Amino acid sequence: IEESRRVLEAVFPDDTTKSYHLPECKATDIFRNIIKAHAGKVLFIDFWATSCGSCRLGIQETAELRRKYKNHPEFQFIYITDCSGSRSGYDSYVSKNLQGEASYLLDITEFNYLRELFKFIGIPHYELIEKDGSVAINSPSAWELKDYLEKRFGDYHTEE
C-alpha cells in the first residue's frame, strides 16, 4: 500500500498546476473583453455552433444546471460562437435554448483567434476559467459539469 501511494504521488503529484494564465496577445485581449462583465466568477465557456449536433446536445445537457445555478454569485455559463451560420438561425436558437444566458456571437476572425488561444479545432469545446482569470487544465465537459459544480459549490438552487 505504501509503495502504491508513493507511485501514485510520483505520477499524479498533489502540487501540480491546476490552471495557467493566458499569454499577453491579441486573442487574450479579445477573450478578456468577453469575460470582463463576469469578473470574479468561475466561468464555464462553451464554444459551439448552431450547425453542430454535439454542441446542441451539450447545451441540452446543461439546461437543468443553467436553471439551477442561474444567478449564482460565483459561477457563470458563457456561450461563444462565430457568425459563419445564418444570423436568423443563431437568433432563433439562442432565444429558444439560451434565453437570458451570456451568449456571444463573434466574427470569424475573432473566433479563430480564440481557437488558436485555446488550441482547439473541433467543437464543442469547453474551458473552465477560474475566478482569477486563469484557465483550468482539466476543464469538465458538459456531461461532467453537474458533478463538478456539486463538488465545488454544493447543491445550489437559484432564488426565483
Disulfide bonds with the S-S distance in Angstrom:
Cys52-Cys55 2.48
